[in-house]
Amino acid sequence: MTCPDKPGQLINWFICSLCVPRVCKLWSSRRPRTRRNLLLGTACAIYLGFLVSQVGRPSLQKGRAGAKGKHLRDSAEVSFPEIPLDGTLAPPESQGNGTTLQPNVVYITLRSKRSKPANIRGTVKPKRRKKYALLSLAPGQGALVGPSLQLQAAARAVETEIHGNILEGKLAKVGDRPWKLIPGLGVRSRESDLQQPRVQESNIRIYSESAPSWLSKEDIRRMRLLADGAITGLQPVSQKSQSYLLVLEGSTTGSVPGCGSGPCGLLKPPLDLSEVFAFHLDRILGLNRTLPSVSRKSEFIQDGRPCAVILWDSSLLPASNETHSSVQLTWGAYQQLLKQKCWQNGRVPKPEWGCTEIYHHEWSKMALFDFLLQIYNRLDTNCCGFRPRKEDACVQNGLRPKCDRQDYVPLTHIMQRKHDPRHLVFIDNKAFFDRSEDNLNFKLLEGIKEFPESAISVLKSQHLRQKLLQSLFLDKVYWESQGGRQGIEKLIDVVEQRAKILLTYINAHGARVLPMNE
């Protein structure tokens, strides 16, 4: 036993030596436990606990002071100790001088998850090494490779006149600006035999493992061909049309209707860019009646605005110059066909019914498609079902007053294929997104009693927005021309609202929803 060396410790030792025996003697004696003895024992016990707490404090402060200097010296060399995954901490390490080194405590602050827009699958480019893959080409088209894009300013300095069958002085105009061929931006002039570098990255971007399920491999191949293929010629479709035919490299430069056996693209004016939206909507709804369409920066307009390029299908039946249709029908005859339900369930129509070769369900698909996009140039060329604007074609051509005799108004842009006359091909799908809800054209739905189940299921599933975002993202030029995701979603808002109105119309009129997979 060591003797205390400080005055404070000596006093504590003296009082403790007197109190402890006294308390034990009083507690173990046979005398009655009076109130005085109980108070005295309680006071001694409290004081004893106080002494115990005071004795441990000096040794703890001494140990910390010894380790503090060493910790400051070694902090730049020794890293934080590892924290076990099970949440337990190892006991403090013992030092040579009898003190213990307290473990370092690392406080980790967890950040709250930052809110951000939902990522649509396949629309986020992965962070990986950039690969320069070549375009996937069909057999026999190995020579069709697109040139790399050059600067717009450098290309405009090499303007030349259009070669081929362009009529002098009768070039189509878009806003008083003639279309001109500028070699260099995806175009190879006839005088030049220089080999241009290949395209590094396609304008059809697919960042996921596969393309969306509603687009076939053939659709993707044709979209890449239209978006990246080199152009060797430009031909007008007709003297009055503002549409031009792009002759892609690898195709023959024959007559305009045939365009040879190789690929060609129909170049539309910039105002018809909505045909790209129509193509993707057609595939998502499961209709598959439109031709592949992409958006491409036009080298033939001085300001370089993007234009819609649609695959030229040489298998279409010849069309009339007046109605642009392969079958001649009026509104009255069309309504009579809907009542007869021609070719439905394999039933052969009678001659007096006046049926065509087109299946009955084809009209239902076309009416649904036209209503969502408010396309009136097929079933309502005179704009009798809505209030047109001054710039609409029916007003410009003076057709609006002819709504008195609608039964004799011909249908336009009704097209079929030579090898498949039973099904329709939707052409000239210029959509109108600025039509207000109180001015929708319900005449397009007149006479329709059945609707395709595949399309209605998509409209009811509430996945239309997600699928349109994912599909339209593939077309880089169109996505950027509409202002990115913010601009695309404004167009989708319009289509979604029209879909709700269409579903309400179907329920109110008791129309049937049937599978239409002939």
C-alpha positions in Angstrom: 0.0 0.0 0.0 1.4 3.4 -1.0 1.0 6.4 1.2 -0.7 9.5 -0.2 1.6 12.3 -1.0 -0.8 15.2 -1.5 -2.8 17.1 1.1 -6.1 16.5 -0.6 -5.5 12.8 -0.9 -4.3 12.6 2.8 -7.6 14.1 4.0 -9.6 11.8 1.8 -7.7 8.8 3.1 -8.2 9.9 6.7 -12.0 10.4 6.4 -12.3 7.1 4.4 -10.4 5.2 7.1 -12.7 6.5 9.8 -16.0 6.2 8.0 -15.7 2.7 6.4 -15.1 0.8 9.7 -17.7 2.9 11.5 -20.3 2.0 8.9 -19.4 -1.7 8.8 -19.6 -1.8 12.6 -22.9 -0.1 12.8 -24.3 -2.3 10.0 -23.1 -5.6 11.5 -23.9 -4.8 15.2 -26.9 -6.1 17.0 -28.1 -2.6 17.9 -31.3 -1.4 16.4 -30.9 0.5 13.1 -31.9 3.9 14.2 -32.6 6.8 11.9 -29.3 8.4 12.8 -27.2 5.4 11.8 -29.1 5.1 8.6 -28.5 8.7 7.6 -24.8 8.4 8.5 -24.3 5.3 6.4 -26.0 6.8 3.4 -23.8 9.9 3.6 -20.7 7.8 3.8 -21.8 5.7 0.8 -22.3 8.8 -1.3 -18.9 10.2 -0.3 -17.3 6.9 -1.1 -18.8 6.9 -4.7 -17.5 10.5 -5.1 -14.0 9.4 -4.2 -14.0 6.5 -6.6 -14.9 8.9 -9.5 -12.2 11.3 -8.5 -9.4 8.7 -8.3 -9.9 7.5 -12.0 -9.9 10.9 -13.6 -6.2 11.9 -13.1 -4.9 8.6 -14.6 -7.1 9.0 -17.7 -6.0 12.5 -18.3 -2.4 11.5 -18.0 -2.8 8.7 -20.5 -4.4 11.0 -23.1 -1.7 13.6 -22.7 1.0 11.0 -23.4 -0.7 9.8 -26.6 -1.7 13.2 -27.9 1.8 14.2 -29.0 2.5 10.9 -30.7 -0.8 11.0 -32.6 -0.1 14.5 -33.9 3.4 13.4 -35.2 2.1 10.2 -36.9 -1.2 11.6 -38.3 0.4 12.4 -41.7 1.8 8.8 -42.0 -0.8 6.6 -40.4 -4.2 6.2 -42.0 -7.5 5.8 -40.2 -8.0 2.3 -38.7 -10.4 0.0 -40.6 -13.9 -0.3 -39.2 -15.1 -3.9 -39.2 -18.1 -4.7 -41.4 -20.1 -6.2 -38.5 -20.2 -2.9 -36.6 -17.8 -3.9 -33.8 -14.6 -2.0 -32.8 -11.4 -3.7 -31.8 -10.2 -3.0 -28.1 -7.7 -0.2 -27.7 -4.0 -1.1 -28.1 -1.8 -1.2 -25.0 1.3 1.0 -24.9 4.6 0.2 -23.3 4.2 2.8 -20.6 1.0 1.4 -19.3 -1.3 3.8 -21.1 -3.8 2.9 -23.7 -4.2 4.5 -27.2 -7.8 5.4 -27.8 -9.1 4.3 -31.3 -9.7 6.9 -33.9 -13.4 7.4 -34.6 -14.4 8.3 -38.2 -17.8 10.0 -38.6 -19.5 9.3 -41.9 -22.2 11.6 -43.1 -24.7 10.0 -45.5 -26.0 12.4 -48.2 -29.6 12.4 -49.1 -30.4 11.0 -52.5 -30.6 13.8 -55.1 -33.8 13.9 -57.0 -33.3 13.7 -60.8 -35.5 13.0 -63.8 -36.3 9.3 -64.5 -34.0 7.7 -67.1 -35.7 6.0 -69.9 -34.0 2.7 -70.8 -31.7 3.1 -73.7 -31.6 6.9 -73.6 -28.5 7.3 -71.3 -25.2 6.9 -73.0 -22.9 4.6 -71.0 -19.5 5.8 -69.9 -17.3 3.5 -71.9 -14.6 3.6 -74.5 -15.9 5.1 -77.7 -16.1 2.6 -80.5 -16.3 3.6 -84.2 -18.6 0.9 -85.6 -19.4 0.8 -89.3 -22.9 0.8 -90.6 -24.6 -2.5 -90.9 -25.3 -3.0 -94.6 -27.3 -5.4 -96.5 -25.7 -7.8 -99.0 -24.7 -6.1 -102.1 -24.5 -2.7 -100.5 -20.9 -2.8 -99.3 -20.0 0.3 -101.2 -22.7 2.4 -99.4 -20.8 4.2 -96.6 -21.7 7.7 -95.4 -19.1 10.5 -95.5 -18.1 12.2 -92.3 -19.8 15.5 -91.5 -17.9 18.6 -92.3 -18.3 22.1 -91.0 -21.4 23.9 -92.4 -19.5 27.1 -93.2 -16.9 25.3 -95.2 -19.5 23.4 -97.2 -21.5 26.4 -98.1 -18.6 27.8 -100.0 -18.7 25.0 -102.5 -22.3 25.4 -103.6 -23.2 24.0 -107.1 -26.3 23.7 -109.1 -28.4 20.5 -108.8 -27.5 17.8 -111.4 -30.0 15.5 -113.0 -33.6 16.2 -113.9 -34.1 19.6 -112.1 -36.2 21.9 -114.3 -34.6 25.2 -114.8 -36.4 28.1 -113.1 -38.9 25.8 -111.5 -37.1 24.8 -108.2 -39.4 24.2 -105.3 -39.0 26.8 -102.6 -39.2 26.7 -98.8 -39.7 30.2 -97.5 -38.3 31.9 -100.7 -35.1 29.9 -100.5 -34.3 27.4 -103.3 -33.0 24.0 -102.6 -29.4 23.7 -103.6 -27.0 20.7 -103.7 -23.9 21.3 -101.5 -21.3 18.6 -101.9 -19.4 17.7 -98.8 -22.2 17.1 -96.2 -23.1 13.6 -96.9 -23.3 14.2 -100.7 -20.8 13.1 -103.3 -20.7 15.2 -106.5 -20.5 13.5 -109.9 -17.3 15.3 -110.9 -15.4 14.2 -107.8 -13.9 10.8 -107.3 -12.3 11.5 -104.0 -12.9 8.9 -101.3 -14.3 10.6 -98.2 -13.8 9.3 -94.7 -16.4 7.1 -93.1 -19.0 8.1 -90.6 -17.7 7.9 -87.0 -21.0 7.7 -85.3 -24.5 7.1 -86.7 -27.3 9.6 -86.3 -29.4 6.7 -85.2 -28.1 6.1 -81.6 -28.7 2.9 -79.7 -27.0 2.8 -76.3 -28.7 -0.2 -74.8 -28.0 -3.8 -75.8 -30.8 -3.9 -78.3 -33.2 -1.6 -80.1 -36.8 -1.2 -78.8 -38.9 -4.3 -79.4 -41.5 -2.5 -81.6 -38.7 -1.6 -84.1 -37.6 -4.5 -86.2 -34.0 -5.1 -87.4 -35.1 -4.1 -90.9 -36.5 -0.8 -89.5 -33.2 0.0 -87.8 -31.2 -0.9 -90.9 -33.3 1.4 -93.1 -33.3 4.2 -90.6 -29.5 4.1 -90.5 -29.4 4.0 -94.3 -31.6 7.1 -94.6 -29.8 9.0 -91.8 -26.2 8.2 -92.8 -26.1 7.0 -96.4 -24.2 9.0 -98.9 -26.3 10.9 -101.5 -25.3 10.8 -105.1 -28.2 12.7 -106.7 -31.3 14.7 -106.2 -34.5 14.5 -108.3 -37.8 16.3 -108.0 -40.8 14.0 -107.6 -43.0 16.2 -109.7 -43.0 19.7 -111.1 -45.5 21.0 -108.5 -44.3 19.0 -105.5 -41.9 20.4 -102.9 -40.7 16.9 -102.2 -37.4 15.6 -103.7 -36.0 12.1 -104.2 -32.6 11.4 -102.7 -30.6 8.9 -104.8 -28.4 7.0 -102.3 -25.1 5.6 -103.2 -25.4 2.1 -104.6 -28.8 2.7 -106.3 -29.3 3.2 -110.0 -30.4 6.6 -111.3 -33.4 5.5 -113.4 -36.8 7.0 -113.6 -38.3 8.6 -110.5 -41.2 6.2 -109.8 -38.9 3.1 -109.9 -35.7 4.7 -108.5 -33.9 1.5 -109.5 -33.5 -1.6 -107.3 -31.4 0.3 -104.7 -32.4 2.5 -101.8 -33.8 5.9 -102.2 -35.3 8.5 -99.8 -38.1 10.9 -100.2 -37.0 14.3 -98.9 -39.9 16.4 -97.5 -39.9 20.1 -96.6 -38.9 21.1 -93.1 -42.6 21.7 -92.2 -43.3 18.0 -92.6 -40.9 16.9 -89.9 -43.8 15.5 -87.9 -43.8 12.5 -90.2 -40.9 11.2 -88.0 -43.1 11.3 -84.9 -45.9 9.6 -86.9 -43.5 6.7 -87.9 -42.5 6.0 -84.3 -46.1 6.2 -83.0 -47.2 3.8 -85.7 -44.7 1.2 -84.6 -45.5 1.6 -80.9 -49.2 1.1 -81.5 -48.5 -2.1 -83.4 -50.1 -0.8 -86.7 -46.9 -1.1 -88.9 -48.5 0.8 -91.8 -46.0 3.7 -92.3 -42.7 3.7 -94.1 -39.5 4.2 -92.2 -38.8 7.9 -91.6 -35.8 9.8 -90.1 -34.8 13.4 -89.7 -31.7 14.6 -91.5 -30.0 17.9 -91.8 -30.7 19.0 -95.4 -27.7 20.0 -97.4 -30.1 21.4 -100.0 -31.5 24.4 -98.0 -29.2 27.3 -97.3 -30.0 27.5 -93.6 -29.5 23.8 -93.0 -32.8 23.0 -91.3 -33.6 19.3 -90.7 -36.0 17.6 -93.0 -37.9 14.3 -92.9 -36.5 11.6 -95.2 -38.9 8.7 -95.9 -37.9 5.5 -97.5 -39.0 5.3 -101.1 -41.0 2.1 -101.7 -41.1 1.2 -105.3 -43.6 -1.7 -104.6 -46.5 0.8 -104.1 -49.2 0.7 -106.7 -49.4 3.6 -109.2 -51.3 6.5 -107.8 -53.7 9.0 -109.5 -52.4 12.4 -110.1 -55.5 14.0 -108.6 -56.1 12.0 -105.5 -52.6 10.4 -105.0 -54.4 7.1 -104.3 -54.2 3.7 -105.7 -57.9 3.1 -105.2 -60.7 5.7 -106.1 -63.2 6.2 -103.4 -65.6 9.0 -102.3 -66.8 9.7 -98.8 -70.1 8.1 -99.6 -68.6 5.0 -101.0 -66.3 4.8 -98.0 -69.2 4.9 -95.6 -70.9 2.1 -97.5 -67.8 -0.1 -97.3 -67.7 0.3 -93.5 -71.3 -1.0 -93.3 -70.6 -4.1 -95.4 -67.4 -5.1 -93.5 -65.7 -6.3 -96.6 -63.5 -9.4 -96.2 -64.0 -9.6 -92.5 -63.6 -13.2 -91.1 -62.7 -14.4 -94.6 -66.1 -13.6 -96.0 -66.1 -12.9 -99.7 -68.0 -9.8 -100.5 -70.8 -9.7 -103.1 -70.3 -7.6 -106.3 -73.2 -5.3 -105.5 -71.5 -4.3 -102.2 -68.9 -2.2 -104.1 -66.0 -3.5 -102.0 -62.4 -3.0 -102.8 -59.5 -5.4 -102.1 -58.8 -3.7 -98.7 -59.6 -5.5 -95.5 -62.3 -3.9 -93.3 -60.1 -3.6 -90.3 -57.6 -1.5 -92.2 -60.0 1.5 -92.1 -60.2 1.2 -88.3 -56.5 1.4 -88.0 -56.2 4.4 -90.3 -59.0 6.3 -88.5 -57.4 5.7 -85.1 -54.0 6.8 -86.4 -55.4 9.9 -88.1 -57.3 11.0 -85.1 -54.4 10.9 -82.7 -52.3 13.0 -85.1 -55.3 14.9 -86.5 -54.3 14.1 -90.1 -57.1 15.3 -92.3 -55.7 14.9 -95.8 -57.0 11.4 -96.3 -60.6 11.4 -95.0 -61.4 15.1 -94.8 -59.6 17.0 -97.5 -62.2 19.8 -97.4 -61.8 20.3 -93.6 -65.5 19.8 -92.9 -65.0 18.3 -89.5 -63.1 21.2 -87.8 -62.3 24.9 -88.0 -59.3 25.2 -90.3 -56.7 27.9 -90.2 -55.8 30.2 -93.0 -52.6 28.3 -93.8 -54.3 24.9 -94.1 -54.4 23.4 -97.6 -58.2 23.2 -97.7 -58.4 27.0 -97.2 -55.6 27.8 -99.6 -57.2 25.7 -102.3 -60.7 27.0 -101.7 -62.2 23.6 -100.7 -63.8 24.7 -97.5 -67.1 25.9 -99.0 -67.6 22.4 -100.7 -68.8 20.7 -97.5 -72.5 20.7 -98.7 -72.0 17.6 -100.8 -69.6 15.5 -98.7 -70.7 12.2 -100.2 -69.0 13.1 -103.5 -65.7 14.3 -102.0 -62.9 11.9 -103.0 -60.6 10.3 -100.5 -56.9 11.0 -101.0 -53.6 9.3 -100.2 -55.1 5.8 -100.0 -52.2 3.6 -101.0 -51.6 -0.2 -101.4 -48.7 -2.4 -102.4 -48.6 -4.4 -105.6 -47.9 -7.7 -103.8 -50.2 -6.9 -100.9 -53.4 -5.0 -101.9 -55.3 -6.2 -98.8 -53.4 -3.8 -96.5 -53.0 0.0 -96.6 -49.8 2.0 -96.5 -50.0 5.3 -94.7 -48.3 8.0 -96.7 -48.1 11.8 -96.2 -48.5 11.6 -92.4 -48.1 15.2 -91.5 -49.4 15.7 -88.0 -50.9 18.7 -86.3 -50.1 19.2 -82.6 -51.5 22.7 -82.3 -55.2 21.6 -82.7 -57.1 22.5 -79.5 -59.3 19.9 -77.8 -62.5 21.8 -78.6 -61.5 21.7 -82.3 -60.7 18.0 -82.9 -61.9 16.4 -86.1 -64.3 13.7 -85.0 -65.4 13.2 -88.6 -62.3 10.9 -88.9 -64.0 8.4 -86.6 -67.4 8.5 -88.4 -68.6 5.0 -89.3 -65.9 3.2 -87.3 -67.4 0.6 -85.0 -64.3 -1.5 -84.1 -60.8 -0.5 -83.0 -57.5 -2.6 -82.9 -56.9 -4.2 -79.6 -53.1 -3.8 -79.9 -53.3 0.0 -80.2 -56.0 0.4 -77.5 -54.0 -1.7 -75.0 -51.0 0.6 -75.4 -53.2 3.7 -74.9 -54.6 2.2 -71.7 -51.4 0.9 -70.3 -50.1 4.4 -69.5 -46.7 3.5 -71.0 -47.1 5.5 -74.2 -45.0 8.4 -72.9 -42.1 6.1 -71.9 -42.1 4.3 -75.2 -42.3 7.4 -77.3 -39.3 9.0 -75.4 -37.3 5.8 -75.8 -38.1 5.5 -79.5 -37.7 9.1 -80.6 -34.4 9.3 -78.7 -32.9 7.1 -81.4 -33.2 9.8 -84.0 -30.6 12.3 -82.8 -31.4 15.0 -85.4 -35.1 14.9 -84.7 -34.6 14.9 -80.9 -32.3 18.0 -81.0 -34.6 19.8 -83.5 -37.5 19.6 -81.1 -35.5 21.0 -78.2 -34.5 17.8 -76.5 -36.7 15.9 -74.0 -38.5 19.1 -72.9 -39.8 19.7 -76.4 -40.6 16.1 -77.1 -42.7 15.8 -73.9 -44.8 18.7 -75.0 -45.8 16.8 -78.2 -46.4 13.6 -76.1 -48.7 15.6 -73.8 -50.9 16.4 -76.8 -51.1 12.8 -78.0 -51.8 11.5 -74.5 -54.7 13.9 -74.1 -56.2 12.9 -77.5 -55.8 9.3 -76.4 -57.9 9.9 -73.4 -60.6 11.6 -75.5 -60.5 8.7 -77.9 -61.0 6.1 -75.1 -63.9 8.2 -73.8 -65.4 8.3 -77.3 -65.1 4.5 -77.7 -66.9 3.9 -74.4 -69.6 6.5 -75.1 -70.4 5.0 -78.6 -70.1 1.4 -77.6 -67.4 0.6 -80.1 -65.8 -2.8 -79.9 -62.1 -3.5 -79.4 -61.0 -6.5 -81.4 -57.7 -8.3 -82.3 -56.9 -7.3 -85.9 -54.0 -9.5 -86.9 -55.0 -10.9 -90.3 
